Amino acid sequence: MKRFSSKAEYIDKIDTFVRYPLQKLSLADYMIPAAAGCPKGHLEYDLFAVVNHHTYAQSGGHYTAHVQIEEGKEAWVLCNDTILSSCTSAEAVNSEAYLLFYRRRVLASSNVINLTYQSFS
């Protein structure tokens, strides 16, 4: 996300809260389903990590990260240098977010449509 703006020779940090989903981020409106290799309804992604930037200068500051411990579970950890502490998924959604990491949702085998090509020769 764009978190810095420059005015003359000054660089300011943008602290505006940006809403982003923990689950089911849909990119269906922005992707061609065939190119993505799946039906249009299955272009959904779940958040698994957030890198946060603390302080007000682009050239310096402190970074932390909220990371989901296991896919599909509610267990998250806050990584702050050498200190790891438990946190909630709600804490991962914050105004210090700088980078968001999503993974594509896994389809259940019952939801996958198998198309076969039959040659008529």
Backbone torsions as a table, in degrees:
resi	resn	phi	psi	omega
1	MET	NA	149.3	177.3
2	LYS	-76.6	113.8	-176.6
3	ARG	-117.2	4.1	-178.5
4	PHE	-133.7	145.6	174.3
5	SER	-131.5	149.6	179.5
6	SER	-117.9	134.1	177.5
7	LYS	-129.7	112.3	-174.9
8	ALA	57.7	-123.7	179.5
9	GLU	-97.7	7.7	-178.9
10	TYR	-100.6	144.0	175.6
11	ILE	-116.1	125.1	-179.9
12	ASP	-112.2	146.2	174.9
13	LYS	-87.2	137.1	177.0
14	ILE	-95.5	116.8	-177.4
15	ASP	-103.4	13.3	-178.7
16	THR	-60.5	132.2	177.9
17	PHE	-72.4	128.6	177.6
18	VAL	-113.2	122.4	178.8
19	ARG	-73.7	133.3	175.2
20	TYR	-145.3	141.8	-175.0
21	PRO	-78.8	148.7	173.0
22	LEU	-78.4	-36.0	-177.0
23	GLN	-134.1	154.0	172.4
24	LYS	59.3	42.1	170.8
25	LEU	-67.4	117.1	-177.3
26	SER	-97.1	126.9	175.8
27	LEU	-110.8	15.0	-176.8
28	ALA	-56.7	-35.7	-178.7
29	ASP	-74.7	-10.4	-175.2
30	TYR	-114.8	-1.1	-176.4
31	MET	-129.8	152.4	174.3
32	ILE	-88.0	118.4	-174.7
33	PRO	-53.1	-44.0	-178.7
34	ALA	-62.3	-38.0	-179.7
35	ALA	-68.5	-31.1	-179.9
36	ALA	-81.8	-12.1	177.4
37	GLY	81.3	21.0	178.7
38	CYS	-156.3	161.5	178.4
39	PRO	-60.7	155.1	-175.2
40	LYS	-54.9	-38.2	-178.0
41	GLY	-70.0	-6.0	-175.0
42	HIS	-114.1	29.7	176.1
43	LEU	-102.6	58.4	-177.8
44	GLU	-117.2	147.5	-174.7
45	TYR	-132.0	149.3	177.5
46	ASP	-114.8	139.7	177.9
47	LEU	-70.7	134.7	175.6
48	PHE	-129.2	-7.7	176.8
49	ALA	-161.8	148.2	176.7
50	VAL	-136.1	126.2	173.2
51	VAL	-96.4	130.7	-178.5
52	ASN	-110.7	144.5	175.2
53	HIS	-116.0	125.9	-179.4
54	HIS	-111.9	140.7	180.0
55	THR	105.7	-168.8	-168.5
56	TYR	-125.6	16.9	-179.5
57	ALA	-129.9	140.0	180.0
58	GLN	-68.4	-32.4	-176.3
59	SER	-79.7	-10.8	-178.9
60	GLY	-145.6	-173.4	178.4
61	GLY	126.7	-170.2	-176.5
62	HIS	-131.2	138.3	179.8
63	TYR	-112.6	140.1	171.9
64	THR	-131.5	171.6	178.2
65	ALA	-145.0	140.6	169.5
66	HIS	-102.4	127.0	-175.8
67	VAL	-132.0	133.2	175.9
68	GLN	-75.1	129.7	-174.8
69	ILE	-71.8	-44.4	-178.0
70	GLU	-138.1	134.4	-178.2
71	GLU	-55.2	131.6	177.9
72	GLY	81.5	-1.2	-179.6
73	LYS	-106.0	160.6	179.9
74	GLU	-87.0	-0.5	-177.2
75	ALA	-79.1	120.9	178.5
76	TRP	-125.0	157.8	177.6
77	VAL	-132.5	143.4	174.5
78	LEU	-97.8	122.2	179.2
79	CYS	-101.7	116.1	-178.1
80	ASN	-132.9	93.7	-172.8
81	ASP	56.8	-119.7	-178.3
82	THR	-93.4	3.6	-177.5
83	ILE	-102.8	125.4	175.1
84	LEU	-112.7	131.4	178.5
85	SER	-139.6	148.6	179.3
86	SER	-65.3	145.4	175.3
87	CYS	-150.3	176.7	179.9
88	THR	-104.1	163.7	176.8
89	SER	-63.7	-31.7	179.3
90	ALA	-62.7	-33.1	178.7
91	GLU	-70.8	-21.5	178.7
92	ALA	-72.2	-20.2	177.2
93	VAL	-95.4	103.1	-174.2
94	ASN	-150.3	167.7	-176.1
95	SER	-77.6	-5.8	178.2
96	GLU	-93.7	-1.6	-177.1
97	ALA	-57.2	135.0	-177.2
98	TYR	-122.7	-43.7	176.5
99	LEU	-128.9	137.2	178.6
100	LEU	-116.1	136.6	179.2
101	PHE	-119.4	122.7	179.7
102	TYR	-120.7	152.1	172.4
103	ARG	-124.9	147.0	-179.9
104	ARG	-67.3	138.2	178.8
105	ARG	-63.7	142.0	178.6
106	VAL	-82.3	131.6	178.8
107	LEU	-84.5	139.4	172.4
108	ALA	-71.5	145.1	-176.5
109	SER	-60.3	-26.7	179.0
110	SER	-72.0	-16.5	179.9
111	ASN	-94.9	-6.6	-177.3
112	VAL	-87.2	131.4	178.1
113	ILE	-96.0	121.7	178.8
114	ASN	-94.7	117.8	177.1
115	LEU	-107.0	132.9	178.2
116	THR	-119.8	152.4	178.7
117	TYR	-107.2	126.5	179.8
118	GLN	-112.7	128.1	-179.7
119	SER	-88.4	134.2	177.4
120	PHE	-108.3	85.8	-179.7
121	SER	-120.9	NA	NA
